[in-house]
Amino acid sequence: MKKPVVICPSCQKRAYLEEVLTAQSNQNVIYTCPSCQFILRNIHTSKG
């Protein structure tokens, strides 16, 4: 089975979803690029 891939909006590098997203207990999701360290916080999800 293929793993989902995410493309960084800053540097366009690709990484696996489970490596770049962090879910917090308050329903916030944080994206962190392993290549350029770009961080995107409070990503809207269907739960919050």
Order of alpha helices (4+ residues) and beta strands (2+ residues): beta-beta-alpha-beta-beta-beta
